[in-house]
Amino acid sequence: MKPPTDDLDRELAELLRSPDVWQGTQALPPRMQEMTALSQRLDREDREAAELLDSLANTPMTWWRTAVMKSPAGRTTGMVRRLLERMRAELNKSPARALELTSLAVDLANEISLIEYPSDFVISLRADAWRDYAFVLQFLGRFQEATAAVDEAERLLCETALPEYGLARIKLVRANILKSTDRRPEAIAMVDDAANVFLDFGDHSKYAAARITQAAILHGHGAVREALEIWESIKNEEALDELNRILVIYNLGLAYREVGNTARAVEHITLTIAEYEVLGMTSEATRARWALATTLVSAGKFAAAVPLFDRAWKEFESLEMEADAALVALELAETLLVIGETGRVPQICRSLLDRFTRAGMTSRAITALSYLREVVAIGKAQPPVIRQVREFLRDLPSQGRPVLTLPLHEPER
């Protein structure tokens, strides 16, 4: 759904074409008065919400909900919009914080009265909040919850008069969920539908973003050269925002690795790490660092990959991205076995088992790690054994996203 304030601006522009508006001695038409008053109200709500959130910037996230709920500026559409806006800034720095922001936005949106604002305006905002909540949930690998949230977003949007554009945005989130749960053919078709809607609406930015997602899903489905062609075709697209431009560079690096062009892969992925670090996007810089380590391993440069795996592992743990941390740690252990540095491998296995147990991960994951720990303890661990456990964990539906793709960063509304 396009921003509600954008819709208001367009309606005001249409009303301004009426000759009655320019008769200085006459009152404004009633609809013009209503739209002007609503636009002014939304501007005020946005300012007050921003001021409240700025005042909370250096406080623990656990305080935010109470402060927002108690403040008159908190229970407004402006607060919902500002929370969703800040989620985008937080997602790649602290996914857990981003989830809390969207959860609060959903709760606030659900409480806003349909009497106080135009009903379609409120329903669309609720749909936006649920869609963004689903987006963050799938980013964290919580796919069942993400599916329920995106279902609710779609249900809400279908109650509005013009849902097509908003439904296309929802399809992008749903496609990422389908991709991550091994339903790639459905995801590819869904993204293609969304891309065509964006093109029909003349939104070239989201059209390009949709093609990024489509290429990423093709890559994950094994159609690497086809994906490479899409990314190459859009890498100079002027409508790409900065984050999607970086994402194209990153995915080009992954694709070049898959087709055996290691030099170009390292070039693209190294550039991606630098770009994400400049922007302070820790989780994505870490993911790119992991990809660079894997690329070096594929080129036989095992020793050079070890410090990169080490750093990525610790960073994922600090971000509480347990599934990704485990996959990196297992690649590290496998690499250490290859180069004969076996001393750290038992400690890595013990650490993973302890963290998975504390985090309440699935019993199948814990069983796999327990098996690996025993094999290592009796000195029978070989790289293929660790690789088998790593691939098993990666394929569990409850675990994180596949290594080779990133979720779509959607341009701000």
BATOR-490435 format. One record per residue (C-alpha): residue number from 0; z negated, x, y; chain. Coordinates in nm, 2 decimals. Each point is the difference from the previous one (the first is absolute). Last residue first. Example, Ala and Ser with C-alpha at 12.3 -4.5 7.8 and 13.67 -1.06 7.14 Angstrom:
BEGIN
+-----+--------+--------+--------+-------+
:   n :      Z :      X :      Y : chain :
+-----+--------+--------+--------+-------+
:   1 :  -0.71 :   1.37 :  -0.11 :     A :
:   0 :  -0.07 :  -0.14 :  -0.34 :     A :
+-----+--------+--------+--------+-------+
END
This chain:
BEGIN
+-----+--------+--------+--------+-------+
:   n :      Z :      X :      Y : chain :
+-----+--------+--------+--------+-------+
: 412 :  -0.19 :   0.75 :   0.39 :     A :
: 411 :  -0.07 :   0.36 :  -0.09 :     A :
: 410 :   0.26 :   0.16 :  -0.22 :     A :
: 409 :  -0.07 :  -0.04 :  -0.37 :     A :
: 408 :  -0.10 :   0.31 :  -0.19 :     A :
: 407 :   0.15 :  -0.07 :  -0.34 :     A :
: 406 :  -0.20 :   0.12 :  -0.29 :     A :
: 405 :   0.07 :   0.35 :  -0.12 :     A :
: 404 :   0.19 :   0.11 :  -0.31 :     A :
: 403 :   0.01 :   0.28 :  -0.26 :     A :
: 402 :  -0.36 :   0.01 :  -0.10 :     A :
: 401 :  -0.02 :  -0.35 :  -0.13 :     A :
: 400 :  -0.26 :  -0.21 :   0.18 :     A :
: 399 :  -0.36 :   0.00 :  -0.10 :     A :
: 398 :  -0.17 :  -0.13 :  -0.31 :     A :
: 397 :  -0.07 :  -0.35 :  -0.11 :     A :
: 396 :   0.34 :  -0.04 :  -0.17 :     A :
: 395 :  -0.06 :   0.31 :  -0.22 :     A :
: 394 :   0.31 :   0.21 :   0.00 :     A :
: 393 :  -0.15 :   0.28 :   0.20 :     A :
: 392 :  -0.29 :   0.02 :  -0.24 :     A :
: 391 :   0.23 :   0.03 :  -0.30 :     A :
: 390 :   0.22 :   0.26 :   0.17 :     A :
: 389 :  -0.31 :   0.21 :   0.08 :     A :
: 388 :  -0.12 :  -0.03 :  -0.36 :     A :
: 387 :   0.33 :   0.12 :  -0.14 :     A :
: 386 :   0.03 :   0.28 :   0.25 :     A :
: 385 :  -0.35 :   0.12 :  -0.10 :     A :
: 384 :   0.11 :   0.01 :  -0.36 :     A :
: 383 :   0.34 :   0.16 :   0.08 :     A :
: 382 :  -0.18 :   0.28 :   0.20 :     A :
: 381 :  -0.21 :   0.11 :  -0.30 :     A :
: 380 :  -0.37 :  -0.08 :  -0.07 :     A :
: 379 :  -0.14 :   0.11 :  -0.33 :     A :
: 378 :  -0.29 :   0.20 :   0.12 :     A :
: 377 :  -0.27 :  -0.22 :  -0.15 :     A :
: 376 :  -0.12 :  -0.11 :   0.34 :     A :
: 375 :   0.35 :  -0.06 :   0.12 :     A :
: 374 :   0.07 :  -0.25 :  -0.28 :     A :
: 373 :  -0.33 :  -0.17 :   0.07 :     A :
: 372 :   0.07 :  -0.03 :   0.37 :     A :
: 371 :   0.34 :  -0.14 :  -0.07 :     A :
: 370 :  -0.14 :  -0.27 :  -0.23 :     A :
: 369 :  -0.25 :  -0.10 :   0.26 :     A :
: 368 :   0.27 :  -0.01 :   0.26 :     A :
: 367 :   0.21 :  -0.24 :  -0.21 :     A :
: 366 :  -0.31 :  -0.22 :  -0.08 :     A :
: 365 :  -0.09 :  -0.01 :   0.37 :     A :
: 364 :   0.35 :  -0.13 :   0.09 :     A :
: 363 :   0.00 :  -0.25 :  -0.28 :     A :
: 362 :  -0.35 :  -0.12 :   0.11 :     A :
: 361 :   0.14 :  -0.09 :   0.34 :     A :
: 360 :  -0.15 :   0.17 :   0.31 :     A :
: 359 :  -0.36 :  -0.08 :   0.10 :     A :
: 358 :  -0.01 :   0.25 :   0.28 :     A :
: 357 :  -0.30 :   0.18 :  -0.15 :     A :
: 356 :   0.18 :   0.04 :  -0.34 :     A :
: 355 :   0.32 :   0.12 :   0.17 :     A :
: 354 :  -0.19 :   0.26 :   0.21 :     A :
: 353 :  -0.19 :   0.14 :  -0.31 :     A :
: 352 :   0.32 :   0.01 :  -0.21 :     A :
: 351 :   0.19 :   0.18 :   0.28 :     A :
: 350 :  -0.27 :   0.26 :   0.05 :     A :
: 349 :  -0.04 :   0.07 :  -0.37 :     A :
: 348 :   0.38 :   0.06 :  -0.03 :     A :
: 347 :   0.01 :   0.23 :   0.30 :     A :
: 346 :  -0.30 :   0.20 :  -0.13 :     A :
: 345 :   0.17 :   0.04 :  -0.34 :     A :
: 344 :   0.32 :   0.13 :   0.17 :     A :
: 343 :  -0.16 :   0.26 :   0.23 :     A :
: 342 :   0.00 :   0.29 :  -0.25 :     A :
: 341 :   0.35 :  -0.06 :  -0.13 :     A :
: 340 :   0.20 :   0.23 :   0.23 :     A :
: 339 :   0.28 :   0.07 :  -0.25 :     A :
: 338 :   0.29 :  -0.08 :   0.23 :     A :
: 337 :   0.10 :  -0.31 :  -0.19 :     A :
: 336 :  -0.37 :  -0.11 :  -0.04 :     A :
: 335 :  -0.05 :   0.02 :   0.37 :     A :
: 334 :   0.31 :  -0.22 :   0.06 :     A :
: 333 :  -0.13 :  -0.27 :  -0.24 :     A :
: 332 :  -0.34 :   0.00 :   0.17 :     A :
: 331 :   0.16 :  -0.03 :   0.34 :     A :
: 330 :   0.22 :  -0.28 :  -0.12 :     A :
: 329 :  -0.31 :  -0.17 :  -0.13 :     A :
: 328 :  -0.18 :   0.04 :   0.33 :     A :
: 327 :   0.30 :  -0.15 :   0.18 :     A :
: 326 :   0.00 :  -0.31 :  -0.23 :     A :
: 325 :  -0.38 :  -0.04 :   0.04 :     A :
: 324 :   0.02 :   0.02 :   0.38 :     A :
: 323 :   0.28 :  -0.26 :   0.01 :     A :
: 322 :  -0.22 :  -0.24 :  -0.20 :     A :
: 321 :  -0.31 :   0.06 :   0.20 :     A :
: 320 :   0.13 :  -0.05 :   0.35 :     A :
: 319 :  -0.35 :   0.02 :   0.15 :     A :
: 318 :   0.14 :   0.19 :   0.30 :     A :
: 317 :  -0.22 :   0.29 :  -0.07 :     A :
: 316 :   0.12 :   0.00 :  -0.36 :     A :
: 315 :   0.36 :   0.00 :   0.12 :     A :
: 314 :  -0.07 :   0.30 :   0.22 :     A :
: 313 :  -0.17 :   0.19 :  -0.29 :     A :
: 312 :   0.29 :  -0.05 :  -0.23 :     A :
: 311 :   0.26 :   0.08 :   0.27 :     A :
: 310 :  -0.17 :   0.33 :   0.08 :     A :
: 309 :  -0.02 :   0.12 :  -0.37 :     A :
: 308 :   0.36 :  -0.11 :  -0.07 :     A :
: 307 :   0.12 :   0.20 :   0.30 :     A :
: 306 :  -0.21 :   0.30 :  -0.11 :     A :
: 305 :   0.15 :  -0.01 :  -0.35 :     A :
: 304 :   0.37 :  -0.04 :   0.10 :     A :
: 303 :   0.06 :   0.36 :   0.10 :     A :
: 302 :  -0.12 :   0.11 :  -0.34 :     A :
: 301 :   0.24 :  -0.23 :  -0.18 :     A :
: 300 :   0.33 :   0.10 :   0.16 :     A :
: 299 :   0.22 :  -0.12 :  -0.29 :     A :
: 298 :   0.23 :  -0.21 :   0.22 :     A :
: 297 :  -0.15 :  -0.32 :  -0.14 :     A :
: 296 :  -0.34 :   0.14 :   0.08 :     A :
: 295 :   0.10 :   0.06 :   0.36 :     A :
: 294 :   0.12 :  -0.36 :   0.02 :     A :
: 293 :  -0.33 :  -0.13 :  -0.14 :     A :
: 292 :  -0.18 :   0.20 :   0.27 :     A :
: 291 :   0.22 :  -0.14 :   0.27 :     A :
: 290 :  -0.06 :  -0.36 :  -0.12 :     A :
: 289 :  -0.37 :   0.05 :   0.01 :     A :
: 288 :   0.03 :   0.13 :   0.36 :     A :
: 287 :   0.21 :  -0.31 :   0.08 :     A :
: 286 :  -0.28 :  -0.22 :  -0.14 :     A :
: 285 :  -0.25 :   0.19 :   0.21 :     A :
: 284 :   0.20 :  -0.03 :   0.31 :     A :
: 283 :   0.02 :  -0.38 :  -0.08 :     A :
: 282 :  -0.37 :  -0.03 :  -0.04 :     A :
: 281 :  -0.08 :   0.21 :   0.31 :     A :
: 280 :   0.22 :  -0.17 :   0.26 :     A :
: 279 :  -0.13 :   0.20 :   0.30 :     A :
: 278 :   0.34 :  -0.03 :   0.17 :     A :
: 277 :   0.05 :   0.38 :   0.01 :     A :
: 276 :  -0.11 :   0.01 :  -0.36 :     A :
: 275 :   0.27 :  -0.25 :  -0.10 :     A :
: 274 :   0.27 :   0.20 :   0.17 :     A :
: 273 :  -0.11 :   0.33 :  -0.16 :     A :
: 272 :  -0.01 :  -0.16 :  -0.35 :     A :
: 271 :   0.34 :  -0.15 :   0.05 :     A :
: 270 :   0.16 :   0.33 :   0.10 :     A :
: 269 :  -0.13 :   0.16 :  -0.32 :     A :
: 268 :   0.14 :  -0.30 :  -0.20 :     A :
: 267 :   0.35 :   0.04 :   0.15 :     A :
: 266 :   0.03 :   0.38 :  -0.04 :     A :
: 265 :  -0.16 :   0.00 :  -0.34 :     A :
: 264 :   0.25 :  -0.26 :  -0.13 :     A :
: 263 :   0.29 :   0.18 :   0.16 :     A :
: 262 :  -0.09 :   0.32 :  -0.18 :     A :
: 261 :  -0.07 :  -0.18 :  -0.33 :     A :
: 260 :   0.34 :  -0.17 :  -0.03 :     A :
: 259 :  -0.04 :  -0.12 :  -0.36 :     A :
: 258 :   0.10 :  -0.36 :   0.03 :     A :
: 257 :  -0.37 :  -0.11 :  -0.02 :     A :
: 256 :  -0.11 :   0.25 :   0.26 :     A :
: 255 :   0.27 :  -0.12 :   0.24 :     A :
: 254 :  -0.13 :  -0.36 :  -0.05 :     A :
: 253 :  -0.36 :   0.10 :   0.09 :     A :
: 252 :   0.11 :   0.19 :   0.31 :     A :
: 251 :   0.22 :  -0.29 :   0.11 :     A :
: 250 :  -0.31 :  -0.22 :  -0.05 :     A :
: 249 :  -0.19 :   0.22 :   0.24 :     A :
: 248 :   0.27 :   0.01 :   0.27 :     A :
: 247 :   0.04 :  -0.38 :  -0.03 :     A :
: 246 :  -0.38 :  -0.05 :   0.04 :     A :
: 245 :   0.00 :   0.22 :   0.31 :     A :
: 244 :   0.26 :  -0.23 :   0.16 :     A :
: 243 :  -0.20 :  -0.30 :  -0.12 :     A :
: 242 :  -0.30 :   0.14 :   0.19 :     A :
: 241 :   0.19 :   0.07 :   0.32 :     A :
: 240 :   0.17 :  -0.34 :   0.03 :     A :
: 239 :   0.35 :  -0.04 :  -0.15 :     A :
: 238 :   0.23 :  -0.20 :   0.23 :     A :
: 237 :   0.21 :   0.31 :   0.08 :     A :
: 236 :   0.11 :   0.04 :  -0.36 :     A :
: 235 :   0.05 :   0.37 :  -0.06 :     A :
: 234 :  -0.17 :   0.00 :  -0.35 :     A :
: 233 :   0.18 :  -0.33 :  -0.08 :     A :
: 232 :   0.29 :   0.11 :  -0.22 :     A :
: 231 :  -0.18 :   0.30 :  -0.14 :     A :
: 230 :  -0.28 :  -0.23 :  -0.12 :     A :
: 229 :   0.25 :  -0.24 :  -0.16 :     A :
: 228 :   0.19 :   0.28 :  -0.18 :     A :
: 227 :  -0.31 :   0.16 :  -0.13 :     A :
: 226 :  -0.10 :  -0.34 :  -0.16 :     A :
: 225 :   0.33 :  -0.02 :  -0.18 :     A :
: 224 :  -0.05 :   0.36 :  -0.11 :     A :
: 223 :  -0.35 :  -0.08 :  -0.13 :     A :
: 222 :   0.08 :  -0.31 :  -0.20 :     A :
: 221 :  -0.30 :   0.06 :  -0.23 :     A :
: 220 :  -0.19 :  -0.32 :   0.07 :     A :
: 219 :  -0.24 :   0.18 :   0.23 :     A :
: 218 :   0.29 :   0.12 :   0.20 :     A :
: 217 :   0.14 :  -0.35 :   0.02 :     A :
: 216 :  -0.34 :  -0.11 :   0.13 :     A :
: 215 :   0.00 :   0.26 :   0.27 :     A :
: 214 :   0.35 :  -0.09 :   0.10 :     A :
: 213 :  -0.09 :  -0.36 :   0.04 :     A :
: 212 :  -0.31 :   0.09 :   0.20 :     A :
: 211 :   0.21 :   0.21 :   0.24 :     A :
: 210 :   0.26 :  -0.27 :   0.02 :     A :
: 209 :  -0.28 :  -0.24 :   0.11 :     A :
: 208 :  -0.10 :   0.24 :   0.28 :     A :
: 207 :   0.36 :   0.02 :   0.11 :     A :
: 206 :   0.02 :  -0.38 :   0.03 :     A :
: 205 :  -0.34 :   0.00 :   0.16 :     A :
: 204 :   0.13 :   0.21 :   0.29 :     A :
: 203 :   0.34 :  -0.17 :   0.01 :     A :
: 202 :  -0.15 :  -0.34 :   0.08 :     A :
: 201 :   0.32 :  -0.19 :   0.08 :     A :
: 200 :  -0.14 :  -0.32 :  -0.16 :     A :
: 199 :   0.28 :   0.00 :  -0.26 :     A :
: 198 :  -0.07 :   0.37 :  -0.06 :     A :
: 197 :  -0.37 :  -0.08 :  -0.06 :     A :
: 196 :   0.10 :  -0.28 :  -0.24 :     A :
: 195 :   0.23 :   0.24 :  -0.19 :     A :
: 194 :  -0.28 :   0.25 :  -0.04 :     A :
: 193 :  -0.23 :  -0.26 :  -0.14 :     A :
: 192 :   0.24 :  -0.11 :  -0.27 :     A :
: 191 :   0.07 :   0.37 :  -0.10 :     A :
: 190 :  -0.38 :   0.06 :  -0.01 :     A :
: 189 :  -0.04 :  -0.29 :  -0.24 :     A :
: 188 :   0.29 :   0.12 :  -0.23 :     A :
: 187 :  -0.15 :   0.35 :  -0.02 :     A :
: 186 :  -0.35 :  -0.14 :  -0.07 :     A :
: 185 :   0.12 :  -0.22 :  -0.28 :     A :
: 184 :   0.18 :   0.30 :  -0.16 :     A :
: 183 :  -0.32 :   0.21 :   0.05 :     A :
: 182 :  -0.25 :  -0.21 :  -0.19 :     A :
: 181 :  -0.21 :   0.31 :  -0.10 :     A :
: 180 :  -0.33 :  -0.10 :   0.17 :     A :
: 179 :   0.05 :   0.22 :   0.30 :     A :
: 178 :   0.35 :  -0.13 :   0.07 :     A :
: 177 :  -0.12 :  -0.36 :  -0.02 :     A :
: 176 :  -0.28 :   0.08 :   0.25 :     A :
: 175 :   0.25 :   0.17 :   0.23 :     A :
: 174 :   0.23 :  -0.29 :  -0.03 :     A :
: 173 :  -0.27 :  -0.24 :   0.10 :     A :
: 172 :  -0.06 :   0.19 :   0.32 :     A :
: 171 :   0.37 :   0.00 :   0.08 :     A :
: 170 :   0.03 :  -0.37 :  -0.09 :     A :
: 169 :  -0.27 :  -0.09 :   0.25 :     A :
: 168 :   0.21 :   0.15 :   0.28 :     A :
: 167 :   0.29 :  -0.22 :  -0.12 :     A :
: 166 :  -0.23 :  -0.30 :   0.00 :     A :
: 165 :  -0.08 :   0.06 :   0.36 :     A :
: 164 :   0.37 :  -0.01 :   0.09 :     A :
: 163 :   0.07 :  -0.31 :  -0.19 :     A :
: 162 :  -0.31 :  -0.21 :   0.10 :     A :
: 161 :   0.13 :  -0.22 :   0.28 :     A :
: 160 :  -0.19 :  -0.33 :   0.01 :     A :
: 159 :  -0.33 :   0.12 :  -0.15 :     A :
: 158 :  -0.16 :  -0.11 :  -0.32 :     A :
: 157 :   0.20 :   0.25 :  -0.20 :     A :
: 156 :  -0.19 :   0.27 :   0.19 :     A :
: 155 :  -0.33 :  -0.10 :  -0.15 :     A :
: 154 :   0.11 :   0.00 :  -0.36 :     A :
: 153 :   0.17 :   0.34 :   0.05 :     A :
: 152 :  -0.31 :   0.16 :   0.14 :     A :
: 151 :  -0.21 :  -0.15 :  -0.28 :     A :
: 150 :   0.23 :   0.14 :  -0.26 :     A :
: 149 :  -0.02 :   0.34 :   0.18 :     A :
: 148 :  -0.38 :  -0.01 :  -0.04 :     A :
: 147 :   0.01 :  -0.09 :  -0.37 :     A :
: 146 :   0.25 :   0.27 :  -0.07 :     A :
: 145 :  -0.21 :   0.26 :   0.19 :     A :
: 144 :  -0.30 :  -0.09 :  -0.21 :     A :
: 143 :   0.19 :   0.06 :  -0.32 :     A :
: 142 :   0.15 :   0.32 :   0.14 :     A :
: 141 :  -0.31 :   0.19 :   0.11 :     A :
: 140 :   0.18 :   0.33 :   0.03 :     A :
: 139 :  -0.14 :   0.10 :   0.33 :     A :
: 138 :   0.34 :  -0.05 :   0.18 :     A :
: 137 :   0.02 :  -0.33 :  -0.19 :     A :
: 136 :  -0.32 :  -0.11 :   0.16 :     A :
: 135 :   0.12 :   0.12 :   0.35 :     A :
: 134 :   0.32 :  -0.20 :  -0.02 :     A :
: 133 :  -0.18 :  -0.31 :  -0.14 :     A :
: 132 :  -0.23 :   0.00 :   0.30 :     A :
: 131 :   0.30 :   0.04 :   0.23 :     A :
: 130 :   0.16 :  -0.31 :  -0.16 :     A :
: 129 :  -0.33 :  -0.19 :   0.02 :     A :
: 128 :  -0.04 :   0.08 :   0.37 :     A :
: 127 :   0.37 :  -0.08 :   0.08 :     A :
: 126 :  -0.03 :  -0.34 :  -0.19 :     A :
: 125 :  -0.31 :  -0.08 :   0.21 :     A :
: 124 :   0.19 :   0.08 :   0.32 :     A :
: 123 :   0.29 :  -0.22 :  -0.12 :     A :
: 122 :  -0.25 :  -0.29 :  -0.06 :     A :
: 121 :  -0.15 :   0.05 :   0.35 :     A :
: 120 :   0.33 :  -0.01 :   0.18 :     A :
: 119 :   0.14 :  -0.28 :  -0.21 :     A :
: 118 :  -0.31 :  -0.21 :   0.10 :     A :
: 117 :   0.04 :   0.06 :   0.38 :     A :
: 116 :  -0.35 :   0.12 :   0.11 :     A :
: 115 :  -0.35 :  -0.14 :   0.04 :     A :
: 114 :   0.06 :  -0.29 :  -0.24 :     A :
: 113 :   0.10 :   0.21 :  -0.30 :     A :
: 112 :  -0.34 :   0.16 :   0.01 :     A :
: 111 :  -0.04 :   0.37 :  -0.07 :     A :
: 110 :  -0.23 :   0.05 :  -0.30 :     A :
: 109 :   0.27 :   0.12 :  -0.24 :     A :
: 108 :   0.12 :   0.25 :   0.25 :     A :
: 107 :  -0.35 :   0.15 :   0.04 :     A :
: 106 :  -0.04 :   0.05 :  -0.38 :     A :
: 105 :   0.35 :   0.14 :  -0.04 :     A :
: 104 :  -0.06 :   0.25 :   0.29 :     A :
: 103 :  -0.33 :   0.11 :  -0.15 :     A :
: 102 :   0.17 :   0.08 :  -0.33 :     A :
: 101 :   0.28 :   0.18 :   0.19 :     A :
: 100 :  -0.25 :   0.22 :   0.18 :     A :
:  99 :  -0.20 :   0.07 :  -0.32 :     A :
:  98 :   0.32 :   0.10 :  -0.18 :     A :
:  97 :   0.10 :   0.24 :   0.27 :     A :
:  96 :  -0.34 :   0.16 :  -0.02 :     A :
:  95 :   0.04 :   0.05 :  -0.38 :     A :
:  94 :   0.35 :   0.14 :   0.07 :     A :
:  93 :  -0.14 :   0.27 :   0.23 :     A :
:  92 :   0.25 :   0.22 :   0.18 :     A :
:  91 :   0.33 :  -0.15 :  -0.13 :     A :
:  90 :  -0.11 :  -0.35 :   0.05 :     A :
:  89 :  -0.20 :   0.05 :   0.33 :     A :
:  88 :   0.28 :  -0.04 :   0.26 :     A :
:  87 :   0.16 :  -0.29 :  -0.19 :     A :
:  86 :  -0.34 :  -0.16 :  -0.03 :     A :
:  85 :  -0.04 :   0.02 :   0.37 :     A :
:  84 :   0.29 :  -0.24 :   0.06 :     A :
:  83 :  -0.14 :  -0.24 :  -0.26 :     A :
:  82 :  -0.34 :   0.01 :   0.18 :     A :
:  81 :   0.17 :  -0.05 :   0.34 :     A :
:  80 :   0.19 :  -0.31 :  -0.12 :     A :
:  79 :  -0.31 :  -0.16 :  -0.15 :     A :
:  78 :  -0.20 :   0.07 :   0.31 :     A :
:  77 :   0.27 :  -0.16 :   0.22 :     A :
:  76 :   0.00 :  -0.31 :  -0.22 :     A :
:  75 :  -0.37 :  -0.05 :   0.10 :     A :
:  74 :  -0.34 :   0.01 :  -0.16 :     A :
:  73 :  -0.10 :   0.35 :   0.12 :     A :
:  72 :   0.02 :  -0.03 :   0.38 :     A :
:  71 :  -0.29 :  -0.24 :  -0.01 :     A :
:  70 :  -0.20 :   0.27 :  -0.17 :     A :
:  69 :  -0.22 :  -0.06 :  -0.30 :     A :
:  68 :   0.27 :   0.01 :  -0.27 :     A :
:  67 :   0.14 :   0.32 :   0.15 :     A :
:  66 :  -0.34 :   0.18 :   0.01 :     A :
:  65 :  -0.09 :  -0.11 :  -0.35 :     A :
:  64 :   0.33 :   0.10 :  -0.15 :     A :
:  63 :   0.01 :   0.33 :   0.18 :     A :
:  62 :  -0.34 :   0.13 :  -0.10 :     A :
:  61 :   0.10 :   0.10 :  -0.36 :     A :
:  60 :   0.29 :   0.20 :   0.15 :     A :
:  59 :  -0.26 :   0.25 :   0.14 :     A :
:  58 :   0.02 :   0.04 :   0.38 :     A :
:  57 :   0.22 :   0.24 :   0.20 :     A :
:  56 :   0.28 :  -0.25 :   0.07 :     A :
:  55 :  -0.22 :  -0.30 :   0.06 :     A :
:  54 :   0.04 :  -0.01 :   0.38 :     A :
:  53 :   0.38 :   0.04 :  -0.06 :     A :
:  52 :  -0.01 :  -0.30 :  -0.23 :     A :
:  51 :  -0.16 :  -0.21 :   0.28 :     A :
:  50 :   0.24 :   0.12 :   0.27 :     A :
:  49 :   0.30 :  -0.07 :  -0.23 :     A :
:  48 :  -0.12 :  -0.35 :  -0.07 :     A :
:  47 :  -0.06 :  -0.07 :   0.37 :     A :
:  46 :   0.35 :   0.12 :   0.09 :     A :
:  45 :   0.17 :  -0.19 :  -0.29 :     A :
:  44 :  -0.19 :  -0.32 :   0.08 :     A :
:  43 :   0.11 :   0.02 :   0.37 :     A :
:  42 :   0.36 :   0.05 :  -0.10 :     A :
:  41 :  -0.03 :  -0.30 :  -0.24 :     A :
:  40 :  -0.14 :  -0.22 :   0.27 :     A :
:  39 :   0.27 :   0.09 :   0.25 :     A :
:  38 :   0.27 :  -0.08 :  -0.26 :     A :
:  37 :  -0.17 :  -0.33 :  -0.08 :     A :
:  36 :  -0.02 :  -0.10 :   0.37 :     A :
:  35 :   0.36 :   0.09 :   0.06 :     A :
:  34 :   0.11 :  -0.20 :  -0.31 :     A :
:  33 :  -0.20 :  -0.31 :   0.10 :     A :
:  32 :   0.13 :   0.01 :   0.36 :     A :
:  31 :   0.36 :   0.05 :  -0.11 :     A :
:  30 :  -0.04 :  -0.30 :  -0.24 :     A :
:  29 :  -0.13 :  -0.21 :   0.28 :     A :
:  28 :   0.29 :   0.09 :   0.24 :     A :
:  27 :  -0.12 :   0.21 :   0.29 :     A :
:  26 :  -0.11 :  -0.20 :   0.31 :     A :
:  25 :   0.26 :  -0.06 :   0.26 :     A :
:  24 :   0.02 :   0.13 :   0.36 :     A :
:  23 :   0.15 :   0.34 :  -0.10 :     A :
:  22 :   0.28 :  -0.15 :  -0.21 :     A :
:  21 :   0.07 :   0.30 :  -0.22 :     A :
:  20 :  -0.15 :  -0.14 :  -0.32 :     A :
:  19 :   0.20 :  -0.32 :   0.03 :     A :
:  18 :   0.32 :   0.21 :  -0.03 :     A :
:  17 :  -0.08 :   0.07 :  -0.36 :     A :
:  16 :   0.09 :   0.36 :  -0.11 :     A :
:  15 :  -0.37 :   0.09 :   0.03 :     A :
:  14 :  -0.07 :  -0.23 :  -0.29 :     A :
:  13 :   0.22 :   0.21 :  -0.23 :     A :
:  12 :  -0.18 :   0.32 :   0.11 :     A :
:  11 :  -0.34 :  -0.17 :  -0.07 :     A :
:  10 :   0.11 :  -0.08 :  -0.35 :     A :
:   9 :   0.11 :   0.36 :  -0.06 :     A :
:   8 :  -0.33 :   0.13 :   0.13 :     A :
:   7 :  -0.20 :  -0.24 :  -0.21 :     A :
:   6 :   0.19 :   0.11 :  -0.31 :     A :
:   5 :  -0.07 :   0.36 :   0.08 :     A :
:   4 :  -0.37 :  -0.08 :   0.04 :     A :
:   3 :   0.00 :  -0.15 :  -0.35 :     A :
:   2 :   0.13 :   0.33 :  -0.14 :     A :
:   1 :   0.29 :  -0.04 :  -0.23 :     A :
:   0 :  -0.09 :  -0.14 :  -0.34 :     A :
+-----+--------+--------+--------+-------+
END
